[in-house]
Amino acid sequence: MPHDGYTPGSSAIVDGGGFVSDTSYNIAERYAATGRAWRLSIPRTVLASDGIYATLSFITPADDTSYYQFSATSKSGLEVAVTLVEGGTYSGGTDVSGELLPWRYDRTLGDSGCPFTGIQTGVSPTATITSANRVAPSYIMPGTAQGNQSAPATGGAATFATLKANTRYTLKMTAIGGAATVSAIVTVATNKLYTE
């Protein structure tokens, strides 16, 4: 039985439950309609020199499977390396507030009940991530590319991940060779529906 959004002739597989799953759907599309997808953001951040990095850090729910997808960026300046860090110690960040609070894609449910905790943003050297257990492969945003960008198709495997429960993850965007200005949006989702 196809799920709502299956398009005949599209890239589809039969999932473990015997349902047809359109593999061209991203996390936001797959989980948004059921209230299980959230948007997290790195605000516009100036990376003043080579090696300076912006971060977005969060902890996954303890009792659920979570999913991550790097959604979009805006940048100017030189090259930037984009990496997802698993585990480690995050310090010096600032709790998100205002427009950076988690934003649920299903607007009929509102924003209360986000299961991702410890959400902070920051920029080095004040905000740092150390002693990481695992670092996903990085991809490079070219220095000549500016404006809104989707994560490049060649970096697709590194932009999607099923995350461990009760684990800190940190998106790290590092300037290479000189100054850059960045912002980013990521999508995180859960199997369970959280409303309170």
C-alpha positions in Angstrom: 0.0 0.0 0.0 1.7 3.3 -1.0 2.1 6.1 1.5 0.5 9.5 0.9 3.0 11.2 -1.5 4.1 8.1 -3.5 4.4 9.0 -7.1 4.2 6.1 -9.6 7.3 5.8 -11.6 9.5 7.6 -9.0 12.4 6.1 -7.1 10.5 3.8 -4.7 11.3 0.8 -2.5 9.3 -1.5 -0.2 10.2 -0.7 3.4 10.4 -3.2 6.3 6.7 -2.8 7.0 5.7 -3.7 3.5 4.8 -0.2 2.5 6.0 1.5 -0.6 8.5 4.3 0.2 9.5 7.0 -2.2 13.3 7.3 -1.6 13.4 10.7 -3.3 11.6 12.3 -0.3 13.8 14.1 2.2 13.3 14.1 6.0 11.3 17.2 6.0 8.8 15.9 3.5 8.7 12.4 5.0 8.1 13.5 8.6 6.7 17.0 8.4 3.1 16.1 7.8 3.0 14.0 11.0 4.6 16.6 13.2 7.8 14.8 13.8 10.3 17.1 12.0 12.0 20.2 13.4 14.1 22.9 11.9 17.3 24.0 13.8 19.5 26.9 12.6 22.9 28.5 12.8 22.3 32.3 12.5 24.3 34.5 10.2 27.8 34.1 11.7 31.1 35.8 10.7 34.1 33.4 10.7 36.9 36.0 10.9 39.8 33.8 9.8 41.1 30.4 8.8 40.1 27.7 11.3 37.3 29.6 13.1 34.1 27.6 13.2 30.4 28.1 13.8 28.5 25.4 15.7 24.9 24.1 16.3 24.8 21.5 19.0 21.9 19.4 20.3 21.2 16.2 22.3 18.9 13.5 20.8 16.0 12.0 22.7 16.9 9.1 25.0 14.0 6.9 24.0 13.6 7.3 20.3 15.4 7.0 17.0 16.3 10.4 15.5 17.2 11.5 12.0 19.4 14.3 10.7 19.6 16.0 7.3 21.7 19.1 6.4 19.1 21.2 4.6 20.5 24.5 3.3 23.1 27.2 3.8 23.9 30.7 2.9 27.5 31.8 2.7 29.9 34.3 1.4 33.7 34.5 1.4 36.2 31.7 1.2 35.8 27.9 1.5 33.9 26.3 4.4 34.2 22.7 5.7 30.9 21.3 6.9 31.1 18.4 9.4 28.7 16.6 11.8 30.4 15.6 15.1 29.0 12.8 17.2 29.6 12.8 21.0 32.4 14.9 22.6 32.2 17.8 24.9 30.5 21.0 23.8 31.2 24.2 25.8 30.9 27.9 25.5 27.7 27.9 23.3 24.6 30.0 23.9 21.1 28.5 24.4 19.0 29.3 21.4 16.2 31.8 21.8 13.8 33.9 19.7 13.8 33.0 16.0 16.4 30.3 16.6 14.2 28.2 18.8 13.2 24.8 17.3 10.5 25.3 14.7 8.2 22.4 13.9 7.4 21.9 10.2 3.8 21.0 11.0 2.5 24.4 12.0 -0.9 23.1 13.1 0.8 21.5 16.2 2.9 24.5 17.2 6.4 24.4 18.6 6.0 22.9 22.1 7.4 19.5 23.0 10.6 19.5 21.0 12.4 16.3 22.1 15.9 17.6 21.1 17.5 19.3 24.1 20.6 21.2 25.0 20.3 23.2 21.7 23.1 25.8 21.5 24.9 27.8 18.9 28.3 29.5 19.0 31.5 30.5 17.3 35.1 29.5 18.2 37.2 30.1 20.1 34.4 30.8 22.7 32.3 27.8 21.7 34.3 24.6 21.3 33.8 20.9 20.6 36.4 18.5 21.9 37.0 14.7 22.5 34.5 13.7 19.8 33.7 10.0 19.5 33.1 10.2 15.8 33.3 12.8 13.0 31.2 12.3 9.8 33.1 13.0 6.6 33.3 16.7 5.8 32.4 18.3 2.5 33.7 21.6 1.3 31.6 24.6 0.2 33.7 26.3 -2.5 34.9 29.8 -1.9 33.4 31.0 -5.2 29.9 29.8 -4.3 27.6 32.4 -2.6 24.0 32.7 -1.6 21.5 30.0 -0.9 22.7 26.5 -1.5 21.4 23.0 -0.9 23.9 20.5 0.3 25.6 19.2 -2.9 24.5 16.0 -4.4 28.0 14.6 -4.1 27.9 15.1 -0.4 24.5 13.4 0.1 25.7 10.5 2.1 27.3 12.8 4.6 24.3 15.1 4.9 21.8 12.4 6.1 22.3 10.2 9.2 20.3 8.1 11.7 21.4 9.3 15.1 22.2 7.5 18.3 19.8 8.1 21.2 20.8 10.4 24.1 23.9 11.6 22.3 25.2 15.1 21.6 25.7 16.0 18.0 27.3 19.2 16.7 27.2 20.7 13.3 30.6 22.5 12.7 31.2 24.9 9.8 34.9 25.8 9.6 36.5 28.6 7.5 39.3 27.4 5.3 42.0 29.8 4.1 40.4 33.0 5.4 37.2 34.7 6.4 33.7 33.6 5.5 30.2 34.4 6.6 27.7 31.5 7.0 24.2 30.5 8.1 22.6 27.1 8.0 19.4 25.1 8.5 19.2 21.5 9.5 16.2 19.2 9.8 15.9 16.7 12.6 13.1 14.2 13.1 11.9 11.4 15.4 9.8 8.3 15.0 7.6 9.3 17.9 5.3 12.3 18.0 6.1 14.8 20.8 3.5 17.4 21.6 4.2 18.4 25.3 
